[in-house]
Every structure is written in C-alpha cells, then in structure tokens.
C-alpha cells in the first residue's frame, strides 16, 4: 500500500486527470450505448462488456478489505457494504437487464476497468489502510456526516435504478423507435440516471468524510456530465415538440 504522502499525490493526480477527461469528453463521445461506433475497435455484447468493466472494482474492494487488519471494524465494514451494494448491482444485475443488443468496444471496457481498479485503490486504500485508526469509531454511524451522506447515497441509488428502469422500458420487444424518457427525475433532467449516480457518490464522500470519496464524486461528474450534455442536445433535435430545453436541464436539476 502507498504511504500517506504518496496516496495524497495519487489523489491529486486523479483529480487533475478527471478535469482533463471532463474537457476531452466534450469533443469525443465515449463509444458505448447511444454513441457506440465501430471505429472504437473490437467489441463484445453490451451486457458482457458492462460486467467485465464493473466487476473489477467489486472484486478489488473485497480483496483490499480482506487483507486489511481492519476488516472487522464495524464502521469500515458498513462503508464496504454500501460501496459493494452499488457495484454488485452495477456488475451483475444491471447489465443483464439490458434489453437491446448493442455492443461495447473492448477499448472502453479496458479503460473503464482500469479506472475502476484505481478507484478501488482510492476508496479501499483510504478506508482500510491509510485513514487514522480512530477516525471511524462506531459512534460515527450516528454522526451527521454519516446520516446525511447515507440518505443522499440511497436517494441517489433509488433515482439511478428507477431512471434506468424507465429507459429500459421505453420500447416494447421488437420496437426500434426512439422515445423521450419522462416522469420522475426526467421531469427535471434528461439524464436522470446520471444525476442519481452522481448523488450516490457525493453521499459516499460525505458519509466517509474523505478526499478519496470527493475525488470519486469529481470523476463521476467529469465522466457523465459531458455525456449528459450530448444527450440533452440530441433530445432537443429529436423531440422538438415534446422537449423544453429551458425547463429540463442536462444532469443537475435547475442548474446544469
């Protein structure tokens, strides 16, 4: 495991790279889902691709916990469970609920898996190895940061999963038409699923009260906000009679 100074440098580098990714994604669409393009190279079924991309963080976080001498610490175990609930769903449930037959480039999968592995090092490294031993006593579970952050985490998860369900059910079997997702948080933003995921990780940063969590929340915004902006522009052109871009924001209600 990295020393604390090296870990701090690692977080700074990750934050700087997040900003660079944020800027670059306004010029290059990540080639999966709505924006899949064969030019990204060899690809696999979208469902398998999601599992291969997301499972590494689920597994790496478990390993970091298992080999830590803090693995029986109650509060840190709660952090692990919250983190793993999200990634169990994202790795093993969400992908196999996808109805379409889209493709995911191996290049996207490898980049995603690399980031996810580094994120496991950010979160697991801090929680199980580098945070002060007495930082997270059992009393932390009744503290304001934990309670507020956990409320945000589960609110974001509910929005994320519910919005994915709305998108998944826009089409009937055999239908290839495009539809504008509506209802719930889609009333306020065109990428309600992205909003939910961002809120989840803001909540996680608060409930762990950590810079590692904050950097991950930054990465979530940097990765999803440009894509949300692109989707917003696409809906504006595709559904001019159904969509009011002044009322419906991209990813953050009333703001962006």
PLY file of the C-alpha trace (Angstrom):
ply
format ascii 1.0
element vertex 256
property float x
property float y
property float z
element edge 255
property int vertex1
property int vertex2
end_header
0.00 0.00 0.00
1.13 3.56 -0.73
2.46 5.79 2.01
0.18 8.63 3.05
2.17 11.33 1.15
2.22 9.12 -1.96
-1.52 8.49 -1.59
-2.19 12.23 -1.38
-0.17 12.74 -4.57
-2.17 9.91 -6.17
-5.43 11.72 -5.31
-4.12 14.99 -6.76
-3.12 13.25 -10.00
-6.51 11.54 -10.22
-8.28 14.87 -9.72
-6.20 16.56 -12.43
-6.86 13.69 -14.83
-10.60 13.95 -14.07
-10.58 17.59 -15.18
-8.74 16.63 -18.39
-11.27 13.86 -19.06
-14.14 16.27 -18.44
-12.82 18.68 -21.08
-11.95 15.96 -23.63
-15.37 14.30 -23.45
-16.98 17.44 -24.81
-15.08 16.73 -28.03
-15.05 12.92 -28.12
-18.08 10.74 -27.39
-17.20 7.63 -25.38
-18.24 4.90 -27.78
-20.80 2.87 -25.86
-24.58 2.86 -25.58
-26.19 5.60 -27.69
-22.77 6.61 -29.02
-21.35 3.23 -29.99
-19.21 3.43 -33.13
-17.27 0.58 -34.79
-14.23 2.89 -35.05
-13.53 2.15 -31.37
-12.31 -1.30 -32.41
-13.26 -4.88 -31.48
-16.35 -5.15 -29.32
-18.41 -7.58 -27.28
-22.05 -7.81 -26.29
-23.01 -4.75 -24.24
-24.15 -6.84 -21.27
-20.91 -8.79 -21.04
-18.99 -5.55 -21.52
-20.66 -3.91 -18.52
-19.86 -6.89 -16.31
-16.23 -7.01 -17.42
-15.86 -3.27 -16.87
-17.54 -3.00 -13.45
-16.70 -6.30 -11.74
-13.00 -5.45 -11.14
-13.86 -2.74 -8.61
-16.25 -5.06 -6.77
-13.57 -7.75 -6.51
-10.67 -5.38 -5.77
-12.56 -3.70 -2.94
-13.27 -7.09 -1.36
-9.61 -8.04 -1.57
-8.47 -4.76 -0.04
-10.91 -5.31 2.81
-9.97 -8.97 3.33
-6.23 -8.34 3.57
-6.63 -5.37 5.92
-6.15 -5.77 9.65
-9.22 -3.50 10.00
-11.64 -5.88 8.29
-13.65 -6.47 11.48
-14.04 -2.76 12.18
-17.80 -2.12 12.27
-17.91 1.31 10.64
-15.49 0.43 7.89
-17.47 -2.73 7.21
-20.60 -0.60 6.75
-18.70 1.57 4.24
-17.73 -1.60 2.37
-21.30 -2.88 2.28
-22.63 0.41 0.89
-19.95 0.51 -1.79
-20.45 -3.13 -2.74
-24.25 -2.87 -2.88
-23.84 -0.38 -5.71
-21.24 -2.38 -7.58
-22.98 -5.72 -7.14
-25.98 -4.20 -8.88
-23.86 -2.45 -11.50
-21.70 -5.52 -12.22
-24.09 -8.45 -12.01
-27.71 -7.22 -12.15
-27.92 -4.08 -14.28
-26.03 -5.46 -17.32
-28.27 -8.50 -17.67
-31.43 -6.39 -17.52
-30.41 -4.55 -20.69
-32.81 -5.46 -23.47
-31.00 -4.19 -26.55
-28.28 -5.92 -28.50
-25.79 -3.10 -28.50
-22.03 -3.59 -28.48
-19.29 -2.27 -26.22
-15.74 -1.78 -27.52
-13.00 -3.64 -25.69
-11.06 -0.37 -25.54
-13.87 1.22 -23.49
-14.05 -1.85 -21.27
-10.32 -1.77 -20.56
-10.29 1.95 -19.81
-13.29 1.56 -17.54
-11.81 -1.45 -15.75
-8.53 0.45 -15.23
-10.30 3.42 -13.69
-12.46 1.16 -11.53
-9.39 -0.63 -10.22
-7.73 2.69 -9.40
-10.93 3.81 -7.69
-10.88 0.68 -5.53
-7.36 1.70 -4.52
-8.59 5.22 -3.72
-11.55 4.14 -1.61
-10.22 0.91 -0.12
-6.75 2.34 0.40
-8.12 5.19 2.47
-10.82 3.29 4.37
-8.88 0.13 5.22
-5.24 1.22 5.33
-4.44 4.93 5.49
-7.22 6.64 7.41
-6.37 7.24 11.09
-7.19 4.12 13.08
-9.52 6.06 15.37
-11.21 8.13 12.65
-14.28 5.92 12.29
-15.47 4.71 15.72
-18.87 3.02 16.00
-20.27 6.39 17.08
-19.53 7.64 13.53
-22.62 5.70 12.42
-24.80 8.20 14.27
-22.86 11.30 13.22
-24.37 13.99 10.97
-21.98 13.34 8.03
-22.76 9.63 8.04
-26.53 10.05 8.35
-26.74 12.82 5.74
-24.34 11.07 3.37
-26.15 7.75 3.66
-29.50 9.43 2.98
-28.02 11.00 -0.16
-26.43 7.70 -1.15
-29.70 5.77 -1.04
-31.67 8.62 -2.63
-29.18 8.68 -5.50
-29.28 4.90 -5.84
-33.09 4.97 -6.00
-33.04 7.66 -8.69
-30.33 5.83 -10.64
-32.05 2.43 -10.63
-35.52 3.87 -11.19
-34.34 6.00 -14.11
-32.55 3.05 -15.71
-35.82 1.13 -15.45
-37.73 3.91 -17.23
-35.17 3.96 -20.04
-35.16 0.17 -20.30
-38.93 0.04 -20.67
-39.33 2.76 -23.29
-39.51 0.15 -26.05
-41.63 -2.95 -26.45
-39.93 -6.11 -27.77
-39.08 -5.69 -31.43
-39.57 -1.91 -31.37
-36.62 0.11 -32.70
-38.11 3.62 -32.43
-36.61 6.28 -30.15
-38.60 7.74 -27.26
-38.11 10.58 -24.84
-37.91 9.31 -21.24
-40.43 11.06 -18.99
-41.58 11.11 -15.40
-39.87 11.19 -12.02
-36.50 12.95 -12.24
-36.72 13.05 -16.05
-39.11 15.95 -15.47
-36.08 17.98 -14.39
-33.09 16.50 -16.26
-32.62 14.46 -19.42
-30.03 12.19 -17.77
-31.77 11.37 -14.51
-29.83 8.10 -14.21
-26.56 10.05 -14.28
-27.87 12.53 -11.73
-28.71 9.63 -9.41
-25.26 8.10 -9.73
-23.55 11.44 -9.08
-25.68 11.99 -5.95
-24.76 8.49 -4.73
-21.06 9.23 -4.76
-21.44 12.71 -3.31
-23.26 10.92 -0.49
-20.45 8.39 -0.17
-17.85 11.18 0.01
-19.85 12.80 2.81
-20.53 9.63 4.79
-16.84 8.69 4.71
-15.78 12.36 5.05
-12.82 11.66 2.81
-10.88 13.29 -0.01
-10.81 9.92 -1.78
-14.61 9.95 -1.85
-14.60 13.56 -3.08
-12.23 12.71 -5.94
-14.50 9.85 -6.97
-17.52 12.19 -6.96
-15.49 14.59 -9.13
-14.68 11.74 -11.52
-18.33 10.75 -11.69
-19.31 14.27 -12.73
-16.37 14.58 -15.14
-17.28 11.32 -16.86
-21.06 11.75 -17.00
-21.71 15.50 -17.39
-20.34 15.82 -20.96
-22.33 12.75 -21.99
-25.44 14.18 -20.35
-24.90 17.41 -22.29
-24.63 15.47 -25.55
-27.82 13.52 -24.79
-29.63 16.78 -23.96
-28.66 18.27 -27.32
-29.70 15.08 -29.10
-33.15 15.05 -27.46
-33.62 18.73 -28.30
-33.17 17.94 -32.01
-35.03 14.63 -32.00
-38.08 15.67 -29.97
-38.64 19.40 -30.66
-42.37 19.22 -29.85
-42.03 17.23 -26.61
-38.92 18.70 -25.10
-38.36 22.11 -23.49
-34.59 22.59 -23.02
-35.17 25.66 -20.84
-37.11 23.70 -18.23
-35.33 20.34 -18.46
-31.64 20.58 -17.58
-28.89 18.14 -18.52
-27.88 16.44 -15.30
-28.31 18.69 -12.23
-31.89 19.93 -11.69
-32.30 23.72 -12.14
-28.53 24.17 -12.53
-26.91 22.18 -15.37
0 1
1 2
2 3
3 4
4 5
5 6
6 7
7 8
8 9
9 10
10 11
11 12
12 13
13 14
14 15
15 16
16 17
17 18
18 19
19 20
20 21
21 22
22 23
23 24
24 25
25 26
26 27
27 28
28 29
29 30
30 31
31 32
32 33
33 34
34 35
35 36
36 37
37 38
38 39
39 40
40 41
41 42
42 43
43 44
44 45
45 46
46 47
47 48
48 49
49 50
50 51
51 52
52 53
53 54
54 55
55 56
56 57
57 58
58 59
59 60
60 61
61 62
62 63
63 64
64 65
65 66
66 67
67 68
68 69
69 70
70 71
71 72
72 73
73 74
74 75
75 76
76 77
77 78
78 79
79 80
80 81
81 82
82 83
83 84
84 85
85 86
86 87
87 88
88 89
89 90
90 91
91 92
92 93
93 94
94 95
95 96
96 97
97 98
98 99
99 100
100 101
101 102
102 103
103 104
104 105
105 106
106 107
107 108
108 109
109 110
110 111
111 112
112 113
113 114
114 115
115 116
116 117
117 118
118 119
119 120
120 121
121 122
122 123
123 124
124 125
125 126
126 127
127 128
128 129
129 130
130 131
131 132
132 133
133 134
134 135
135 136
136 137
137 138
138 139
139 140
140 141
141 142
142 143
143 144
144 145
145 146
146 147
147 148
148 149
149 150
150 151
151 152
152 153
153 154
154 155
155 156
156 157
157 158
158 159
159 160
160 161
161 162
162 163
163 164
164 165
165 166
166 167
167 168
168 169
169 170
170 171
171 172
172 173
173 174
174 175
175 176
176 177
177 178
178 179
179 180
180 181
181 182
182 183
183 184
184 185
185 186
186 187
187 188
188 189
189 190
190 191
191 192
192 193
193 194
194 195
195 196
196 197
197 198
198 199
199 200
200 201
201 202
202 203
203 204
204 205
205 206
206 207
207 208
208 209
209 210
210 211
211 212
212 213
213 214
214 215
215 216
216 217
217 218
218 219
219 220
220 221
221 222
222 223
223 224
224 225
225 226
226 227
227 228
228 229
229 230
230 231
231 232
232 233
233 234
234 235
235 236
236 237
237 238
238 239
239 240
240 241
241 242
242 243
243 244
244 245
245 246
246 247
247 248
248 249
249 250
250 251
251 252
252 253
253 254
254 255
